[in-house]
């Protein structure tokens, strides 16, 4: 595994800390360092139509991701909900949500959201697998959760179905957390450094 510079990691330090398996967390740090810099400054929605106020403006995409991760973390730690995931599966779910919109506007960055951005995020991960300690099954699970995170919004701008719909319990869970984070009736508070206020 390669050493990382920590620039991007500082922005997602809290979210990465939810990953308990050190090997998976360190692999996550490697992947987070590969996220394009625009991820940390762009709004979650290029048009402003599909996300709540907290995910608009400078840093909105980062705040949307942080909110989705926090939703996942809370749900995964509520034993009454009875989610049957192993600890490593929970870690991979958190990592999938951290990475799900990491290449939302493509590489290089384009003006609007790329409809195929889940596949672009998975490609970024697969192209850099050798720099992580994740095994093939973990990479496949991670990418399947990312590829299907859009749920029923799986078509390109011409109406062609280009993304997978969630099928497994892992894919459905990641989609649910992303979906909840994008709901306009939710208003999550952040401080001036893009940290959630609890």
C-alpha positions in Angstrom: 0.0 0.0 0.0 1.3 3.5 -0.9 1.8 6.3 1.6 -0.7 9.1 1.4 -0.3 12.9 1.8 -3.3 13.5 4.0 -4.6 16.6 2.1 -8.0 15.1 1.3 -8.0 12.9 4.4 -8.3 15.9 6.7 -11.6 16.8 5.1 -13.1 13.3 5.7 -11.2 12.4 8.8 -14.4 11.9 10.9 -16.0 9.8 8.3 -12.9 7.6 7.8 -12.8 7.2 11.6 -16.1 5.2 11.5 -14.2 2.5 9.6 -13.0 0.2 12.4 -10.8 -2.3 10.4 -7.5 -0.6 10.1 -6.7 -2.3 6.8 -9.9 -1.1 5.3 -9.5 2.4 6.8 -6.0 2.7 5.4 -7.2 1.5 2.0 -9.9 4.1 2.2 -7.4 6.8 3.0 -5.5 5.9 -0.1 -8.6 6.1 -2.2 -9.8 9.4 -0.6 -6.4 11.0 -1.6 -7.3 10.2 -5.2 -10.6 12.1 -5.2 -10.5 15.1 -7.5 -10.1 18.4 -5.7 -13.4 19.8 -7.1 -15.2 17.3 -4.9 -14.4 19.4 -1.9 -15.6 22.7 -3.3 -18.5 22.0 -5.7 -22.2 21.9 -4.8 -23.9 18.5 -4.6 -26.3 19.5 -7.5 -25.0 21.5 -10.4 -28.5 22.9 -10.9 -29.6 23.2 -7.3 -32.8 21.2 -7.9 -32.1 17.9 -6.3 -30.5 18.5 -2.9 -31.3 20.4 0.3 -29.8 23.8 1.2 -27.0 22.4 3.2 -25.6 20.7 0.1 -25.7 23.7 -2.1 -22.9 26.3 -2.5 -19.2 25.9 -1.9 -18.5 22.5 -0.3 -22.0 21.2 -0.8 -21.0 17.9 -2.3 -18.7 17.3 0.6 -21.5 18.1 3.1 -23.9 15.9 1.2 -21.4 13.0 1.5 -20.8 13.7 5.2 -24.5 13.7 5.9 -25.0 10.4 4.0 -22.1 8.8 5.9 -23.5 10.0 9.2 -27.0 8.6 8.4 -25.3 5.3 7.6 -23.3 5.3 10.8 -26.4 6.0 12.9 -28.4 3.3 11.2 -25.7 0.7 11.3 -25.2 1.3 15.1 -28.9 1.0 15.9 -29.3 -2.6 17.0 -33.2 -2.4 17.0 -33.1 -2.0 13.2 -31.5 -5.4 12.9 -29.3 -4.8 9.9 -27.4 -8.1 9.4 -23.9 -6.9 8.3 -20.6 -8.0 9.5 -18.2 -5.4 10.9 -16.1 -5.5 7.7 -19.3 -5.1 5.6 -20.3 -2.1 7.7 -16.8 -0.6 7.0 -17.1 -1.2 3.3 -20.6 0.4 3.3 -19.1 3.5 5.0 -16.3 3.6 2.4 -18.7 3.2 -0.5 -20.7 6.2 0.7 -17.5 8.2 1.2 -16.6 7.4 -2.4 -20.0 7.3 -4.1 -20.0 10.8 -5.6 -16.2 11.3 -5.6 -16.1 11.7 -9.4 -19.5 13.3 -9.9 -18.3 15.7 -12.6 -15.9 13.4 -14.2 -12.1 13.5 -14.7 -11.3 16.1 -15.9 -14.1 18.1 -14.3 -17.0 19.1 -16.5 -19.7 21.7 -15.9 -22.5 19.3 -15.0 -23.0 16.0 -13.2 -21.9 13.1 -15.3 -24.8 10.6 -15.4 -22.3 7.7 -15.3 -20.5 9.1 -12.3 -21.0 5.9 -10.2 -19.1 4.0 -12.9 -16.4 6.6 -12.9 -15.9 6.3 -9.2 -15.7 2.5 -9.5 -13.2 2.9 -12.3 -11.0 5.1 -10.1 -11.1 2.4 -7.3 -10.5 -0.5 -9.7 -7.6 1.3 -11.4 -5.9 1.8 -8.1 -6.7 -1.5 -6.4 -3.0 -2.4 -6.2 -2.4 0.6 -4.0 -4.8 -0.7 -1.4 -5.0 -3.8 0.8 -8.6 -4.6 -0.3 -9.1 -8.1 -1.8 -11.1 -8.8 -5.0 -14.3 -9.6 -3.2 -14.1 -6.4 -1.2 -13.4 -4.3 -4.3 -16.4 -6.0 -6.1 -18.7 -5.3 -3.2 -17.5 -1.7 -2.8 -18.0 -1.0 -6.5 -21.4 -2.7 -6.7 -22.7 -0.5 -3.9 -21.3 2.6 -5.7 -22.6 1.6 -9.1 -26.2 1.2 -7.9 -26.4 4.1 -5.4 -28.6 6.2 -7.8 -31.5 3.7 -7.4 -34.3 4.4 -9.8 -32.5 7.5 -11.2 -30.4 5.3 -13.4 -30.8 6.8 -16.8 -28.7 9.2 -18.8 -30.0 12.6 -20.1 -31.5 10.8 -23.2 -33.5 8.4 -21.1 -31.2 5.3 -21.6 -30.8 3.1 -18.6 -27.0 3.1 -17.9 -26.7 2.3 -14.2 -27.6 -0.7 -12.2 -30.5 -0.6 -9.7 -29.7 -1.8 -6.2 -30.5 -5.5 -5.7 -28.5 -6.7 -2.7 -29.1 -5.6 0.9 -25.7 -3.7 0.7 -26.7 -1.9 -2.4 -30.1 -1.0 -1.1 -28.6 0.3 2.2 -26.1 2.6 0.4 -28.9 3.9 -1.9 -31.1 4.6 1.1 -28.4 6.6 2.9 -27.7 8.7 -0.3 -31.4 9.2 -0.9 -32.1 10.4 2.6 -29.1 12.8 2.4 -30.6 14.3 -0.7 -34.1 15.0 0.7 -35.0 18.7 0.8 -37.1 18.3 4.0 -33.9 17.4 5.9 -31.8 20.3 7.1 -28.6 19.1 8.6 -26.4 21.7 10.3 -22.7 22.2 9.6 -20.1 24.6 11.0 -17.9 26.9 8.9 -15.4 24.0 8.4 -18.0 21.7 6.9 -18.2 19.6 10.1 -21.6 18.3 11.2 -23.1 20.0 14.3 -24.5 17.3 16.6 
